[in-house]
Amino acid sequence: MGPSLSMAALLIFIATYVVLAIGRFPGLRVDRTGATIIGASFMVAAGVLTFDEALHAIDWATIVLLLGMMIVVANLRLSGFFRLVAAAVVRHAHGPRMLLAGIVAVSGVFSAFFVNDTMCLVLTPLVLEVTLSLRRNPIPYLLAVAMASNAGSTATITGNPQNMMIGSLSGIHYRTFAMALTPIAAGALVMTYFVLLLLYRKEFTRERFDVGQALRVRVNSGLMWKSILVSVVMVGCFFAGYPVAQVAIVAGAVMLVTRRVKPEKIYHDIDWSLLAMFAGLFVVVSGVEKTSLEEDLFRIAQGFGLHRPAVLTTFSALLSNIVSNVPAVLVFRPVMAKLPNPELGWLTLAMSSTLAGNFTVLGSVANLIVVQRARSEVHITFWDYFRAGAPLTVASLAFGALWLTYLR
């Protein structure tokens, strides 16, 4: 590739990632998804990639996996399953500490299998309803939803979008991924509980309470049992070693075979803008990979010792908080294959890019969902989140790097 095309590719890449970092293009109504689509189009228009190369640059397995999971999760949500489980946990909580523990456990465990953003959408209004009815401070419980969802999603490939991307790009077996990162996710969940317990001591030393039958949940029994059956088979196939993307889309297809649920309700739950952003990012990064920048990045990585989990964790966490975790993962893609132990590199990247999302309220989409869904009743400030998220992130990242370096 000539120097002019290399320069064009680099400028398009930088411009795209600047918009990803600040969230919009100054003076224009261009969001992150729009920036990736524009960047991908300019890569083709400038001649950096041909149209066919751009299509081949998209990792369709990642897109298909995301789509399939979104369909399955949409059916579980519409059936009332998540709300039913959460309500059952809440009813058995007879004190603030038990309630916090239940919220952390439910948010973390279900986020590992059914995407952290979904759990935040479902749990936030329920937690808000319960805490307000009990005249409690809702903030620590809402923070628990966001932080535990991020921490729990670390455990598996299907926990969050960046893990899905890493699973597809790396080829790591679902079971291998889960066995390596589940202990870290569990440790981060325990830390979440104790950090919030420490920071909100007054809230968690107050009297016991009884939620009783205050929460009533309506469920679609037929849809719920069908969704549970499909989900159990799907997760079983994941652990058995079947191709994750194929299993997910088949599960999604089975869920679309219905006589009662309107397809529009399912499609409404699919994050089409996220799928489009993924496609655009693949093309933008592929354009840069055609230049000499890939070799330059690898030389820089060698100089910093990026093969060591502690170093990779630090750089990944910093970049994830600047441009968000999904774009950060793709920046590291050219380097991963050339590391002495690529599997360890990918696992470290999955761990660090996910746990870094707890640093600030802007660190992950899950955090923003909680803040926005609760905004009508309670205002969670940047400082409210940061005072708990910063120490939690530092502690969990240190634990994760230590685990992957010495204990795994």
LUMGU-768893 format. One line per 10 residues: number of its first residue (from 0); their letters; for each residue x, y, z of C-alpha. Coordinates in nm, 3 decimals, decimal comma. Layout:
BEGIN
NUM = A = X Y Z; ...
***
This chain:
BEGIN
0 = MGPSLSMAAL = 0,000 0,000 0,000; 0,133 0,342 -0,100; 0,208 0,615 0,155; -0,096 0,822 0,052; -0,337 0,533 0,112; -0,164 0,448 0,439; -0,205 0,807 0,553; -0,572 0,806 0,448; -0,635 0,483 0,641; -0,464 0,624 0,949
10 = LIFIATYVVL = -0,659 0,952 0,937; -0,992 0,770 0,895; -0,906 0,542 1,184; -0,807 0,830 1,413; -1,115 1,037 1,323; -1,344 0,740 1,389; -1,189 0,666 1,726; -1,198 1,031 1,831; -1,576 1,028 1,780; -1,595 0,698 1,969
20 = AIGRFPGLRV = -1,407 0,861 2,257; -1,618 1,179 2,283; -1,948 1,023 2,175; -2,031 1,262 1,892; -1,879 1,471 1,614; -1,862 1,842 1,709; -2,123 2,043 1,522; -2,290 1,738 1,367; -2,547 1,485 1,482; -2,314 1,191 1,436
30 = DRTGATIIGA = -2,307 0,930 1,713; -2,069 0,638 1,766; -2,256 0,403 1,532; -2,272 0,669 1,262; -1,898 0,732 1,299; -1,812 0,367 1,237; -2,040 0,348 0,931; -1,889 0,668 0,790; -1,537 0,547 0,867; -1,600 0,211 0,698
40 = SFMVAAGVLT = -1,749 0,382 0,391; -1,454 0,619 0,364; -1,211 0,325 0,381; -1,375 0,192 0,064; -1,420 0,533 -0,102; -1,052 0,620 -0,045; -0,941 0,293 -0,202; -0,790 0,151 0,116; -1,023 -0,148 0,086; -1,227 -0,279 -0,203
50 = FDEALHAIDW = -1,597 -0,336 -0,144; -1,543 -0,713 -0,134; -1,256 -0,674 0,112; -1,480 -0,462 0,334; -1,749 -0,731 0,335; -1,492 -1,000 0,414; -1,348 -0,785 0,693; -1,671 -0,815 0,893; -1,661 -1,106 1,136; -2,010 -1,234 1,067
60 = ATIVLLLGMM = -1,985 -1,498 1,339; -1,975 -1,220 1,599; -2,273 -1,042 1,442; -2,474 -1,365 1,421; -2,390 -1,458 1,782; -2,504 -1,118 1,905; -2,826 -1,134 1,704; -2,912 -1,485 1,823; -2,849 -1,398 2,187; -3,059 -1,081 2,159
70 = IVVANLRLSG = -3,355 -1,280 2,027; -3,334 -1,542 2,304; -3,293 -1,280 2,576; -3,582 -1,074 2,436; -3,812 -1,374 2,474; -3,695 -1,440 2,829; -3,759 -1,077 2,918; -4,102 -1,065 2,755; -4,205 -1,385 2,934; -4,138 -1,221 3,271
80 = FFRLVAAAVV = -3,870 -1,476 3,366; -3,601 -1,233 3,482; -3,847 -1,029 3,683; -3,989 -1,345 3,842; -3,645 -1,462 3,958; -3,550 -1,118 4,084; -3,879 -1,083 4,271; -3,827 -1,424 4,435; -3,485 -1,317 4,560; -3,620 -0,988 4,690
90 = RHAHGPRMLL = -3,906 -1,158 4,877; -3,659 -1,376 5,067; -3,442 -1,082 5,172; -3,521 -0,989 5,532; -3,260 -0,719 5,574; -3,056 -0,469 5,373; -2,745 -0,689 5,359; -2,941 -0,987 5,231; -3,109 -0,768 4,973; -2,773 -0,635 4,853
100 = AGIVAVSGVF = -2,628 -0,988 4,837; -2,929 -1,110 4,640; -2,907 -0,825 4,391; -2,534 -0,882 4,341; -2,584 -1,257 4,293; -2,876 -1,233 4,050; -2,719 -0,953 3,847; -2,383 -1,130 3,826; -2,495 -1,485 3,754; -2,756 -1,401 3,491
110 = SAFFVNDTMC = -2,528 -1,147 3,323; -2,277 -1,424 3,262; -2,519 -1,605 3,032; -2,771 -1,348 2,910; -2,576 -1,025 2,844; -2,518 -0,762 3,114; -2,712 -0,482 2,942; -3,032 -0,689 2,950; -3,004 -0,757 3,320; -2,968 -0,386 3,389
120 = LVLTPLVLEV = -3,279 -0,312 3,182; -3,483 -0,569 3,374; -3,352 -0,524 3,728; -3,326 -0,146 3,755; -3,702 -0,069 3,773; -3,761 -0,363 4,007; -3,483 -0,261 4,249; -3,601 0,098 4,237; -3,958 -0,007 4,315; -3,852 -0,222 4,610
130 = TLSLRRNPIP = -3,611 0,024 4,770; -3,849 0,318 4,743; -4,139 0,118 4,888; -3,916 0,026 5,184; -3,800 0,388 5,217; -3,438 0,289 5,158; -3,161 0,475 4,983; -3,182 0,320 4,634; -2,836 0,431 4,518; -2,619 0,148 4,663
140 = YLLAVAMASN = -2,863 -0,114 4,537; -2,873 0,039 4,188; -2,493 0,059 4,185; -2,492 -0,310 4,275; -2,701 -0,387 3,966; -2,461 -0,205 3,732; -2,134 -0,315 3,890; -2,235 -0,677 3,948; -2,366 -0,703 3,592; -2,030 -0,588 3,459
150 = AGSTATITGN = -1,835 -0,815 3,693; -2,048 -1,124 3,632; -2,041 -1,081 3,255; -1,663 -1,136 3,266; -1,716 -1,508 3,319; -1,830 -1,624 2,974; -1,822 -1,546 2,605; -2,193 -1,460 2,609; -2,166 -1,220 2,902; -2,119 -0,902 2,701
160 = PQNMMIGSLS = -2,056 -0,782 2,343; -1,677 -0,752 2,374; -1,648 -1,107 2,508; -1,858 -1,231 2,215; -1,619 -1,056 1,980; -1,316 -1,201 2,158; -1,466 -1,549 2,155; -1,522 -1,530 1,781; -1,186 -1,375 1,693; -0,977 -1,597 1,922
170 = GIHYRTFAMA = -1,148 -1,931 1,869; -1,123 -2,006 2,241; -1,361 -2,281 2,353; -1,660 -2,160 2,557; -1,573 -2,398 2,841; -1,205 -2,295 2,843; -1,304 -1,930 2,855; -1,547 -1,988 3,143; -1,305 -2,198 3,347; -1,036 -1,932 3,316
180 = LTPIAAGALV = -1,245 -1,625 3,397; -1,525 -1,747 3,626; -1,301 -1,733 3,938; -1,214 -1,372 3,852; -1,580 -1,284 3,800; -1,670 -1,447 4,131; -1,396 -1,254 4,309; -1,513 -0,928 4,153; -1,871 -0,996 4,268; -1,755 -1,050 4,626
190 = MTYFVLLLLY = -1,556 -0,726 4,605; -1,863 -0,544 4,472; -2,064 -0,653 4,775; -1,803 -0,546 5,030; -1,712 -0,216 4,861; -2,077 -0,106 4,868; -2,118 -0,240 5,221; -1,821 -0,031 5,334; -1,915 0,291 5,155; -2,280 0,283 5,263
200 = RKEFTRERFD = -2,235 0,159 5,619; -2,533 0,352 5,757; -2,771 0,202 5,501; -2,665 -0,154 5,582; -2,677 -0,126 5,960; -3,044 -0,035 5,968; -3,325 -0,260 6,089; -3,457 -0,573 5,924; -3,757 -0,557 5,696; -4,004 -0,785 5,523
210 = VGQALRVRVN = -4,091 -0,728 5,160; -4,375 -0,978 5,187; -4,608 -0,996 4,892; -4,557 -0,637 4,780; -4,416 -0,752 4,448; -4,650 -0,917 4,203; -4,517 -1,041 3,871; -4,718 -1,133 3,565; -4,565 -1,404 3,348; -4,644 -1,569 3,018
220 = SGLMWKSILV = -4,604 -1,929 3,133; -4,595 -2,087 2,788; -4,335 -1,846 2,655; -4,135 -1,866 2,977; -4,100 -2,243 2,978; -4,021 -2,250 2,608; -3,755 -1,982 2,661; -3,605 -2,165 2,959; -3,587 -2,494 2,767; -3,424 -2,333 2,464
230 = SVVMVGCFFA = -3,180 -2,141 2,687; -3,075 -2,451 2,882; -3,015 -2,648 2,561; -2,829 -2,354 2,410; -2,593 -2,310 2,707; -2,541 -2,687 2,720; -2,437 -2,684 2,355; -2,198 -2,396 2,427; -2,020 -2,600 2,694; -2,029 -2,913 2,477
240 = GYPVAQVAIV = -1,817 -2,736 2,217; -2,063 -2,668 1,937; -1,997 -2,347 1,736; -2,131 -2,069 1,957; -2,264 -1,846 1,679; -2,448 -2,132 1,507; -2,604 -2,250 1,831; -2,716 -1,898 1,925; -2,881 -1,818 1,592; -3,058 -2,156 1,580
250 = AGAVMLVTRR = -3,186 -2,093 1,933; -3,303 -1,750 1,824; -3,474 -1,898 1,519; -3,660 -2,151 1,735; -3,782 -1,867 1,958; -3,921 -1,684 1,654; -4,150 -1,980 1,581; -4,451 -1,865 1,784; -4,826 -1,808 1,756; -4,863 -1,551 2,033
260 = VKPEKIYHDI = -4,571 -1,308 2,049; -4,570 -1,036 1,785; -4,236 -1,033 1,599; -4,221 -0,654 1,637; -4,184 -0,694 2,013; -3,878 -0,913 1,961; -3,726 -0,686 1,697; -3,776 -0,387 1,927; -3,543 -0,549 2,182; -3,265 -0,606 1,928
270 = DWSLLAMFAG = -2,993 -0,341 1,943; -2,958 -0,284 1,570; -2,727 0,014 1,620; -2,481 -0,206 1,811; -2,477 -0,462 1,528; -2,413 -0,183 1,277; -2,134 -0,040 1,494; -1,964 -0,379 1,512; -1,976 -0,417 1,133; -1,833 -0,069 1,079
280 = LFVVVSGVEK = -1,556 -0,120 1,334; -1,443 -0,442 1,169; -1,401 -0,259 0,838; -1,223 0,044 0,988; -0,972 -0,170 1,178; -0,920 -0,396 0,876; -0,827 -0,090 0,671; -0,558 0,005 0,922; -0,430 -0,352 0,930; -0,342 -0,322 0,559
290 = TSLEEDLFRI = -0,092 -0,048 0,644; 0,242 -0,075 0,820; 0,074 0,039 1,140; 0,018 -0,322 1,243; 0,393 -0,388 1,255; 0,451 -0,059 1,436; 0,191 -0,154 1,696; 0,357 -0,490 1,752; 0,700 -0,332 1,801; 0,549 -0,089 2,052
300 = AQGFGLHRPA = 0,375 -0,377 2,227; 0,703 -0,566 2,256; 0,870 -0,258 2,401; 0,606 -0,220 2,672; 0,594 -0,592 2,752; 0,233 -0,631 2,646; 0,267 -1,009 2,671; 0,253 -0,977 3,051; -0,105 -0,981 3,188; -0,041 -0,690 3,426
310 = VLTTFSALLS = 0,081 -0,463 3,144; -0,192 -0,566 2,898; -0,452 -0,519 3,173; -0,333 -0,163 3,237; -0,332 -0,057 2,872; -0,664 -0,228 2,797; -0,836 -0,071 3,098; -0,712 0,277 3,007; -0,815 0,248 2,641; -1,151 0,096 2,733
320 = NIVSNVPAVL = -1,232 0,402 2,942; -1,133 0,635 2,658; -1,301 0,482 2,352; -1,521 0,213 2,519; -1,446 -0,158 2,549; -1,558 -0,291 2,209; -1,344 -0,048 2,002; -1,056 -0,107 2,244; -1,067 -0,482 2,183; -1,040 -0,434 1,807
330 = VFRPVMAKLP = -0,737 -0,207 1,847; -0,553 -0,494 2,017; -0,659 -0,755 1,758; -0,351 -0,720 1,531; -0,120 -0,768 1,829; -0,284 -1,073 1,989; -0,184 -1,333 1,730; 0,183 -1,237 1,760; 0,206 -1,268 2,137; 0,395 -1,570 2,280
340 = NPELGWLTLA = 0,068 -1,696 2,432; -0,227 -1,559 2,228; -0,490 -1,740 2,438; -0,362 -1,578 2,757; -0,359 -1,243 2,578; -0,721 -1,276 2,467; -0,836 -1,388 2,813; -0,654 -1,096 2,973; -0,812 -0,858 2,723; -1,161 -0,997 2,795
350 = MSSTLAGNFT = -1,111 -0,965 3,169; -0,960 -0,618 3,169; -1,187 -0,456 2,907; -1,494 -0,578 3,098; -1,391 -0,498 3,455; -1,264 -0,157 3,342; -1,627 -0,071 3,272; -1,684 -0,028 3,645; -1,438 0,263 3,676; -1,683 0,544 3,592
360 = VLGSVANLIV = -2,050 0,573 3,504; -1,943 0,624 3,141; -1,737 0,304 3,140; -2,006 0,074 3,003; -2,351 0,082 2,846; -2,483 -0,116 3,143; -2,394 0,170 3,379; -2,574 0,425 3,163; -2,883 0,204 3,140; -2,911 0,194 3,520
370 = VQRARSEVHI = -2,862 0,570 3,556; -3,110 0,656 3,281; -3,377 0,403 3,387; -3,364 0,530 3,746; -3,346 0,900 3,660; -3,717 0,967 3,711; -3,689 0,877 4,081; -3,325 0,915 4,183; -3,022 1,103 4,052; -2,698 0,903 4,048
380 = TFWDYFRAGA = -2,409 1,147 4,005; -2,071 1,086 3,848; -1,920 1,099 4,198; -2,174 0,850 4,339; -2,054 0,598 4,087; -1,685 0,688 4,088; -1,633 0,664 4,465; -1,739 0,298 4,452; -1,636 0,211 4,097; -1,276 0,334 4,109
390 = PLTVASLAFG = -1,155 0,125 4,406; -1,359 -0,173 4,288; -1,206 -0,155 3,939; -0,848 -0,124 4,065; -0,892 -0,413 4,310; -1,068 -0,645 4,064; -0,821 -0,574 3,782; -0,528 -0,642 4,015; -0,691 -0,968 4,124; -0,763 -1,065 3,763
400 = ALWLTYLR = -0,408 -0,997 3,644; -0,267 -1,187 3,941; -0,496 -1,483 3,878; -0,411 -1,510 3,509; -0,038 -1,469 3,576; 0,018 -1,704 3,867; -0,291 -1,896 3,973; -0,459 -2,014 3,654
***
